[in-house]
Amino acid sequence: MVIFRKKRETDESKRIVQLTIVQGNNDTGDNPGKVFNLHPGNNLIGRDSFCEVVLNSGTVSRRHANLKVSYDKKKFSVIDFGSANGVIIKPSTILKKGKMFIKSGDEIQVGEILLKLLAIDQDEAHQTEAMDVKDLLDQLKDKNKK
């Protein structure tokens, strides 16, 4: 039996924060399933190419909103910049020129685009895994055959 232990990286890298398009507009390239990786601090959402989350829909302002991620990647807030359509936090909160705290799993709508915020802990990927040597060799042989 061989035991593999993946090296732990810094605490910050244990959590990934993503914003995923749930409902979009294929005509503008805002396709459902498109994922934006967010970083700690400010993450601007809008049509402007300088935004971290660029959405091309005409229903989205150039600088529509800001999704702020805390440095420990555990707290999130969305700030509407006074956009024409505001930001809708599902199911029914409409945010105009204001700030609201949100959590992982929440859905926000910016114009016609519905986005889902997910914070993914990677602790499972860093756990110790026990594997039989014979199984490992069989997997390597199968991989080399392809």
LODREN-178540 format. One record per atom (N, C-alpha, C): x, y, z; chain; residue in one letter; atom name. Coordinates in Angstrom, 3 decimals, padded with zeros to 6 digits. Layout:
N
        u        v        w kette rest atom
        X        Y        Z     A    A   CA
...
This chain:
146
        u        v        w kette rest atom
  000.840 -001.171  000.000     A    M    N
  000.000  000.000  000.000     A    M   CA
  000.889  001.240  000.000     A    M    C
  000.537  002.194 -000.850     A    V    N
  001.250  003.460 -000.951     A    V   CA
  000.296  004.561 -000.516     A    V    C
  000.807  005.519  000.226     A    I    N
 -000.016  006.634  000.671     A    I   CA
  000.508  007.909  000.022     A    I    C
 -000.377  008.619 -000.666     A    F    N
 -000.032  009.886 -001.293     A    F   CA
 -000.629  011.013 -000.460     A    F    C
  000.132  012.027 -000.242     A    R    N
 -000.373  013.199  000.464     A    R   CA
 -000.078  014.412 -000.404     A    R    C
 -001.137  015.097 -000.777     A    K    N
 -000.967  016.293 -001.586     A    K   CA
 -000.491  017.424 -000.693     A    K    C
  000.431  018.207 -001.225     A    K    N
  000.982  019.315 -000.464     A    K   CA
 -000.069  020.408 -000.291     A    K    C
 -000.219  020.881  000.924     A    R    N
 -001.132  021.993  001.195     A    R   CA
 -000.467  023.285  000.757     A    R    C
 -001.272  024.110  000.153     A    E    N
 -000.771  025.413 -000.250     A    E   CA
 -001.194  026.419  000.801     A    E    C
 -001.096  027.687  000.492     A    T    N
 -001.465  028.708  001.468     A    T   CA
 -002.951  028.623  001.771     A    T    C
 -003.353  029.156  002.907     A    D    N
 -004.758  029.139  003.304     A    D   CA
 -005.652  029.794  002.266     A    D    C
 -005.163  030.855  001.624     A    E    N
 -005.973  031.576  000.655     A    E   CA
 -006.354  030.691 -000.527     A    E    C
 -005.489  029.766 -000.908     A    S    N
 -005.759  028.948 -002.082     A    S   CA
 -006.699  027.782 -001.786     A    S    C
 -007.090  027.585 -000.519     A    K    N
 -007.994  026.488 -000.184     A    K   CA
 -009.422  026.766 -000.633     A    K    C
 -009.731  027.979 -000.979     A    R    N
 -011.100  028.348 -001.335     A    R   CA
 -011.083  029.078 -002.676     A    R    C
 -011.928  028.620 -003.569     A    I    N
 -012.094  029.250 -004.871     A    I   CA
 -013.458  029.934 -004.867     A    I    C
 -013.518  031.159 -005.358     A    V    N
 -014.774  031.888 -005.450     A    V   CA
 -015.071  032.115 -006.929     A    V    C
 -016.263  031.688 -007.354     A    Q    N
 -016.635  031.779 -008.760     A    Q   CA
 -018.028  032.369 -008.918     A    Q    C
 -018.200  033.053 -010.030     A    L    N
 -019.503  033.563 -010.438     A    L   CA
 -019.809  032.884 -011.765     A    L    C
 -020.919  032.165 -011.832     A    T    N
 -021.273  031.379 -013.012     A    T   CA
 -022.560  031.912 -013.616     A    T    C
 -022.580  032.014 -014.949     A    I    N
 -023.801  032.424 -015.632     A    I   CA
 -024.769  031.246 -015.627     A    I    C
 -025.949  031.460 -015.029     A    V    N
 -026.984  030.434 -014.973     A    V   CA
 -027.924  030.589 -016.167     A    V    C
 -028.372  031.821 -016.393     A    Q    N
 -029.196  032.145 -017.563     A    Q   CA
 -028.564  033.344 -018.234     A    Q    C
 -028.283  033.202 -019.523     A    G    N
 -027.600  034.275 -020.213     A    G   CA
 -028.242  034.600 -021.540     A    G    C
 -027.410  035.075 -022.445     A    N    N
 -027.846  035.444 -023.780     A    N   CA
 -026.782  034.952 -024.754     A    N    C
 -027.085  033.884 -025.466     A    N    N
 -026.112  033.308 -026.387     A    N   CA
 -025.732  034.272 -027.503     A    N    C
 -026.646  035.181 -027.872     A    D    N
 -026.365  036.132 -028.948     A    D   CA
 -025.263  037.112 -028.580     A    D    C
 -025.111  037.409 -027.295     A    T    N
 -024.084  038.366 -026.867     A    T   CA
 -022.837  037.673 -026.317     A    T    C
 -022.825  036.349 -026.304     A    G    N
 -021.679  035.612 -025.777     A    G   CA
 -021.740  035.371 -024.277     A    G    C
 -022.836  035.771 -023.665     A    D    N
 -023.017  035.537 -022.227     A    D   CA
 -023.704  034.186 -022.048     A    D    C
 -022.969  033.133 -022.367     A    N    N
 -023.522  031.779 -022.414     A    N   CA
 -023.663  031.167 -021.025     A    N    C
 -024.770  030.464 -020.771     A    P    N
 -024.913  029.735 -019.508     A    P   CA
 -023.738  028.764 -019.319     A    P    C
 -023.248  028.700 -018.104     A    G    N
 -022.111  027.832 -017.797     A    G   CA
 -020.777  028.555 -017.790     A    G    C
 -020.722  029.768 -018.342     A    K    N
 -019.478  030.540 -018.342     A    K   CA
 -019.133  030.896 -016.900     A    K    C
 -017.870  030.702 -016.528     A    V    N
 -017.432  030.882 -015.142     A    V   CA
 -016.409  032.008 -015.053     A    V    C
 -016.581  032.854 -014.061     A    F    N
 -015.624  033.921 -013.762     A    F   CA
 -015.023  033.639 -012.400     A    F    C
 -013.700  033.545 -012.324     A    N    N
 -013.022  033.355 -011.043     A    N   CA
 -012.847  034.725 -010.398     A    N    C
 -013.261  034.836 -009.147     A    L    N
 -013.188  036.098 -008.424     A    L   CA
 -012.005  036.090 -007.471     A    L    C
 -011.463  037.258 -007.217     A    H    N
 -010.324  037.384 -006.310     A    H   CA
 -010.737  038.236 -005.113     A    H    C
 -009.985  038.185 -004.026     A    P    N
 -010.308  039.034 -002.876     A    P   CA
 -010.276  040.512 -003.285     A    P    C
 -011.188  041.269 -002.725     A    G    N
 -011.272  042.688 -003.061     A    G   CA
 -012.424  042.944 -004.013     A    G    C
 -012.270  043.970 -004.835     A    N    N
 -013.329  044.401 -005.740     A    N   CA
 -013.315  043.607 -007.043     A    N    C
 -014.496  043.197 -007.481     A    N    N
 -014.689  042.504 -008.755     A    N   CA
 -015.820  043.226 -009.482     A    N    C
 -015.452  044.122 -010.402     A    L    N
 -016.448  044.913 -011.111     A    L   CA
 -017.203  044.049 -012.112     A    L    C
 -018.515  044.303 -012.218     A    I    N
 -019.387  043.591 -013.148     A    I   CA
 -019.953  044.614 -014.116     A    I    C
 -019.800  044.373 -015.422     A    G    N
 -020.355  045.298 -016.408     A    G   CA
 -019.897  044.983 -017.817     A    G    C
 -020.259  045.858 -018.753     A    R    N
 -019.881  045.683 -020.156     A    R   CA
 -018.473  046.180 -020.442     A    R    C
 -017.945  047.054 -019.599     A    D    N
 -016.622  047.633 -019.807     A    D   CA
 -015.552  046.545 -019.782     A    D    C
 -014.619  046.616 -020.710     A    S    N
 -013.569  045.586 -020.795     A    S   CA
 -012.636  045.604 -019.588     A    S    C
 -012.666  046.664 -018.795     A    F    N
 -011.823  046.739 -017.597     A    F   CA
 -012.448  046.004 -016.412     A    F    C
 -013.695  045.575 -016.542     A    C    N
 -014.370  044.840 -015.461     A    C   CA
 -013.805  043.429 -015.344     A    C    C
 -013.827  042.883 -014.134     A    E    N
 -013.404  041.493 -013.924     A    E   CA
 -014.441  040.529 -014.480     A    E    C
 -015.712  040.905 -014.389     A    V    N
 -016.809  040.091 -014.922     A    V   CA
 -017.436  040.889 -016.065     A    V    C
 -017.006  040.554 -017.295     A    V    N
 -017.482  041.285 -018.472     A    V   CA
 -018.702  040.560 -019.047     A    V    C
 -019.829  041.289 -019.076     A    L    N
 -021.070  040.791 -019.657     A    L   CA
 -021.414  041.707 -020.829     A    L    C
 -021.715  041.135 -021.977     A    N    N
 -021.894  041.926 -023.189     A    N   CA
 -023.328  042.347 -023.466     A    N    C
 -024.274  041.901 -022.686     A    S    N
 -025.683  042.198 -022.911     A    S   CA
 -025.938  043.704 -022.802     A    S    C
 -026.787  044.212 -023.677     A    G    N
 -027.164  045.617 -023.637     A    G   CA
 -027.968  045.993 -022.406     A    G    C
 -028.465  045.006 -021.673     A    T    N
 -029.232  045.271 -020.448     A    T   CA
 -028.313  045.466 -019.241     A    T    C
 -027.000  045.342 -019.463     A    V    N
 -026.003  045.505 -018.405     A    V   CA
 -025.280  046.828 -018.637     A    V    C
 -025.143  047.640 -017.586     A    S    N
 -024.434  048.916 -017.685     A    S   CA
 -022.941  048.684 -017.871     A    S    C
 -022.238  049.715 -018.330     A    R    N
 -020.777  049.585 -018.517     A    R   CA
 -020.096  049.206 -017.208     A    R    C
 -020.486  049.865 -016.147     A    R    N
 -020.013  049.508 -014.800     A    R   CA
 -021.264  049.383 -013.938     A    R    C
 -021.799  048.184 -013.940     A    H    N
 -023.116  047.921 -013.351     A    H   CA
 -023.045  047.769 -011.824     A    H    C
 -022.113  046.932 -011.367     A    A    N
 -022.063  046.601 -009.934     A    A   CA
 -020.662  046.156 -009.549     A    A    C
 -020.478  045.981 -008.256     A    N    N
 -019.223  045.477 -007.710     A    N   CA
 -019.547  044.318 -006.784     A    N    C
 -018.849  043.207 -006.954     A    L    N
 -018.987  042.085 -006.031     A    L   CA
 -017.693  042.047 -005.227     A    L    C
 -017.800  042.393 -003.964     A    K    N
 -016.626  042.470 -003.099     A    K   CA
 -016.456  041.161 -002.347     A    K    C
 -015.248  040.616 -002.400     A    V    N
 -014.898  039.358 -001.732     A    V   CA
 -013.915  039.684 -000.613     A    V    C
 -014.204  039.215  000.608     A    S    N
 -013.291  039.463  001.724     A    S   CA
 -011.982  038.711  001.481     A    S    C
 -010.945  039.147  002.178     A    Y    N
 -009.632  038.548  001.938     A    Y   CA
 -009.546  037.097  002.394     A    Y    C
 -010.410  036.674  003.313     A    D    N
 -010.435  035.256  003.687     A    D   CA
 -011.397  034.464  002.791     A    D    C
 -012.024  035.158  001.827     A    K    N
 -012.940  034.563  000.845     A    K   CA
 -014.163  033.918  001.496     A    K    C
 -014.627  034.513  002.608     A    K    N
 -015.783  033.954  003.306     A    K   CA
 -016.964  034.915  003.370     A    K    C
 -016.744  036.183  003.070     A    K    N
 -017.814  037.179  003.105     A    K   CA
 -017.890  037.860  001.748     A    K    C
 -019.145  038.136  001.332     A    F    N
 -019.365  038.692  000.004     A    F   CA
 -020.431  039.779  000.076     A    F    C
 -020.235  040.830 -000.680     A    S    N
 -021.258  041.869 -000.772     A    S   CA
 -021.352  042.334 -002.215     A    S    C
 -022.550  042.742 -002.590     A    V    N
 -022.767  043.270 -003.934     A    V   CA
 -023.232  044.718 -003.773     A    V    C
 -022.662  045.581 -004.617     A    I    N
 -022.961  047.005 -004.583     A    I   CA
 -023.426  047.415 -005.971     A    I    C
 -024.634  047.970 -006.054     A    D    N
 -025.133  048.493 -007.322     A    D   CA
 -024.637  049.926 -007.468     A    D    C
 -024.153  050.258 -008.670     A    F    N
 -023.611  051.596 -008.924     A    F   CA
 -024.659  052.569 -009.455     A    F    C
 -025.932  052.281 -009.252     A    G    N
 -026.973  053.161 -009.754     A    G   CA
 -027.353  052.831 -011.187     A    G    C
 -027.212  051.577 -011.558     A    S    N
 -027.550  051.131 -012.910     A    S   CA
 -029.048  051.280 -013.156     A    S    C
 -029.432  051.337 -014.430     A    A    N
 -030.841  051.510 -014.796     A    A   CA
 -031.704  050.356 -014.289     A    A    C
 -031.177  049.126 -014.365     A    N    N
 -031.959  047.945 -013.987     A    N   CA
 -031.722  047.487 -012.551     A    N    C
 -030.724  048.031 -011.891     A    G    N
 -030.391  047.585 -010.550     A    G   CA
 -029.831  046.166 -010.551     A    G    C
 -029.738  045.604 -009.379     A    V    N
 -029.290  044.224 -009.193     A    V   CA
 -030.388  043.520 -008.414     A    V    C
 -030.795  042.359 -008.894     A    I    N
 -031.818  041.588 -008.195     A    I   CA
 -031.130  040.431 -007.486     A    I    C
 -031.307  040.360 -006.178     A    I    N
 -030.801  039.229 -005.410     A    I   CA
 -031.996  038.300 -005.241     A    I    C
 -031.876  037.097 -005.809     A    K    N
 -033.004  036.167 -005.837     A    K   CA
 -033.361  035.742 -004.424     A    K    C
 -034.630  035.615 -004.114     A    P    N
 -035.745  035.571 -005.038     A    P   CA
 -036.348  036.925 -005.383     A    P    C
 -036.273  037.934 -004.490     A    S    N
 -037.054  039.127 -004.816     A    S   CA
 -036.494  040.451 -004.300     A    S    C
 -035.234  040.516 -003.906     A    T    N
 -034.682  041.764 -003.402     A    T   CA
 -034.097  042.569 -004.563     A    T    C
 -034.591  043.786 -004.738     A    I    N
 -034.069  044.666 -005.785     A    I   CA
 -033.165  045.688 -005.125     A    I    C
 -031.924  045.748 -005.604     A    L    N
 -030.919  046.638 -005.036     A    L   CA
 -030.631  047.742 -006.041     A    L    C
 -030.840  048.989 -005.639     A    K    N
 -030.514  050.142 -006.478     A    K   CA
 -029.709  051.115 -005.644     A    K    C
 -028.520  051.432 -006.120     A    K    N
 -027.608  052.349 -005.423     A    K   CA
 -027.441  051.948 -003.965     A    K    C
 -027.133  050.699 -003.743     A    G    N
 -026.972  050.240 -002.373     A    G   CA
 -026.050  049.039 -002.297     A    G    C
 -025.891  048.553 -001.085     A    K    N
 -024.999  047.427 -000.814     A    K   CA
 -025.774  046.370 -000.044     A    K    C
 -025.491  045.104 -000.365     A    M    N
 -026.136  044.012  000.359     A    M   CA
 -025.156  042.852  000.486     A    M    C
 -025.143  042.231  001.662     A    F    N
 -024.311  041.047  001.861     A    F   CA
 -025.022  039.845  001.254     A    F    C
 -024.254  038.995  000.595     A    I    N
 -024.776  037.766  000.021     A    I   CA
 -023.895  036.618  000.471     A    I    C
 -024.331  035.391  000.175     A    K    N
 -023.548  034.225  000.589     A    K   CA
 -023.379  033.262 -000.584     A    K    C
 -022.496  032.321 -000.413     A    S    N
 -022.276  031.301 -001.435     A    S   CA
 -023.590  030.580 -001.720     A    S    C
 -023.886  030.414 -002.996     A    G    N
 -025.125  029.766 -003.409     A    G   CA
 -026.202  030.752 -003.827     A    G    C
 -026.018  032.034 -003.481     A    D    N
 -027.005  033.047 -003.859     A    D   CA
 -026.935  033.329 -005.355     A    D    C
 -028.089  033.692 -005.901     A    E    N
 -028.176  034.075 -007.305     A    E   CA
 -028.469  035.562 -007.383     A    E    C
 -027.755  036.226 -008.291     A    I    N
 -027.988  037.647 -008.525     A    I   CA
 -028.246  037.846 -010.008     A    I    C
 -029.119  038.793 -010.306     A    Q    N
 -029.438  039.086 -011.691     A    Q   CA
 -028.957  040.489 -012.014     A    Q    C
 -028.167  040.575 -013.082     A    V    N
 -027.635  041.836 -013.563     A    V   CA
 -028.179  042.005 -014.976     A    V    C
 -029.111  042.939 -015.160     A    G    N
 -029.800  043.038 -016.444     A    G   CA
 -030.559  041.746 -016.680     A    G    C
 -030.356  041.165 -017.858     A    E    N
 -031.029  039.904 -018.173     A    E   CA
 -030.210  038.677 -017.775     A    E    C
 -029.025  038.888 -017.244     A    I    N
 -028.092  037.796 -016.941     A    I   CA
 -028.241  037.355 -015.479     A    I    C
 -028.488  036.064 -015.277     A    L    N
 -028.597  035.486 -013.937     A    L   CA
 -027.278  034.794 -013.604     A    L    C
 -026.701  035.186 -012.465     A    L    N
 -025.398  034.675 -012.036     A    L   CA
 -025.535  033.981 -010.684     A    L    C
 -024.696  032.974 -010.467     A    K    N
 -024.695  032.264 -009.176     A    K   CA
 -023.298  032.361 -008.566     A    K    C
 -023.253  032.756 -007.295     A    L    N
 -021.998  032.859 -006.564     A    L   CA
 -021.723  031.545 -005.852     A    L    C
 -020.527  031.013 -006.039     A    L    N
 -020.133  029.781 -005.346     A    L   CA
 -018.733  029.934 -004.767     A    L    C
 -018.612  029.603 -003.491     A    A    N
 -017.312  029.521 -002.831     A    A   CA
 -017.050  028.041 -002.610     A    A    C
 -015.989  027.537 -003.204     A    I    N
 -015.708  026.106 -003.192     A    I   CA
 -014.485  025.844 -002.322     A    I    C
 -014.700  025.097 -001.237     A    D    N
 -013.582  024.708 -000.384     A    D   CA
 -012.873  023.526 -001.018     A    D    C
 -011.564  023.567 -000.999     A    Q    N
 -010.791  022.501 -001.627     A    Q   CA
 -010.168  021.559 -000.624     A    Q    C
 -010.661  021.545  000.598     A    D    N
 -010.089  020.662  001.608     A    D   CA
 -010.144  019.206  001.180     A    D    C
 -011.220  018.816  000.486     A    E    N
 -011.341  017.425  000.053     A    E   CA
 -010.211  017.040 -000.901     A    E    C
 -009.752  017.977 -001.690     A    A    N
 -008.697  017.695 -002.661     A    A   CA
 -007.344  017.524 -001.986     A    A    C
 -007.241  017.937 -000.723     A    H    N
 -005.964  017.857 -000.021     A    H   CA
 -005.921  016.738  001.011     A    H    C
 -006.899  015.861  000.989     A    Q    N
 -006.925  014.785  001.961     A    Q   CA
 -005.986  013.666  001.531     A    Q    C
 -005.567  012.902  002.501     A    T    N
 -004.717  011.753  002.241     A    T   CA
 -005.526  010.658  001.560     A    T    C
 -004.921  010.027  000.567     A    E    N
 -005.612  008.967 -000.161     A    E   CA
 -004.750  007.707 -000.113     A    E    C
 -005.353  006.622  000.298     A    A    N
 -004.652  005.344  000.317     A    A   CA
 -005.016  004.585 -000.952     A    A    C
 -004.017  004.003 -001.608     A    M    N
 -004.278  003.300 -002.851     A    M   CA
 -003.378  002.065 -002.909     A    M    C
 -003.929  000.972 -003.348     A    D    N
 -003.169 -000.258 -003.512     A    D   CA
 -002.203 -000.075 -004.686     A    D    C
 -000.952 -000.534 -004.539     A    V    N
  000.066 -000.371 -005.580     A    V   CA
 -000.362 -001.058 -006.867     A    V    C
 -000.978 -002.223 -006.777     A    K    N
 -001.423 -002.949 -007.964     A    K   CA
 -002.447 -002.124 -008.749     A    K    C
 -003.391 -001.505 -008.037     A    D    N
 -004.389 -000.655 -008.696     A    D   CA
 -003.736  000.543 -009.372     A    D    C
 -002.734  001.112 -008.706     A    L    N
 -002.026  002.247 -009.271     A    L   CA
 -001.309  001.851 -010.563     A    L    C
 -000.648  000.709 -010.552     A    L    N
  000.058  000.232 -011.751     A    L   CA
 -000.922 -000.075 -012.886     A    L    C
 -002.069 -000.645 -012.546     A    D    N
 -003.093 -000.919 -013.563     A    D   CA
 -003.591  000.386 -014.193     A    D    C
 -003.781  001.401 -013.375     A    Q    N
 -004.231  002.692 -013.902     A    Q   CA
 -003.185  003.287 -014.839     A    Q    C
 -001.911  003.163 -014.470     A    L    N
 -000.832  003.681 -015.322     A    L   CA
 -000.769  002.934 -016.653     A    L    C
 -000.947  001.615 -016.620     A    K    N
 -000.948  000.834 -017.847     A    K   CA
 -002.101  001.242 -018.740     A    K    C
 -003.278  001.410 -018.172     A    D    N
 -004.446  001.823 -018.950     A    D   CA
 -004.228  003.202 -019.566     A    D    C
 -003.617  004.078 -018.827     A    K    N
 -003.371  005.436 -019.319     A    K   CA
 -002.381  005.415 -020.482     A    K    C
 -001.354  004.559 -020.377     A    N    N
 -000.332  004.492 -021.433     A    N   CA
 -000.854  003.845 -022.710     A    N    C
 -001.889  003.008 -022.602     A    K    N
 -002.481  002.363 -023.771     A    K   CA
 -003.238  003.348 -024.644     A    K    C
 -003.750  004.402 -024.019     A    K    N
 -004.575  005.386 -024.753     A    K   CA
 -003.770  006.279 -025.597     A    K    C
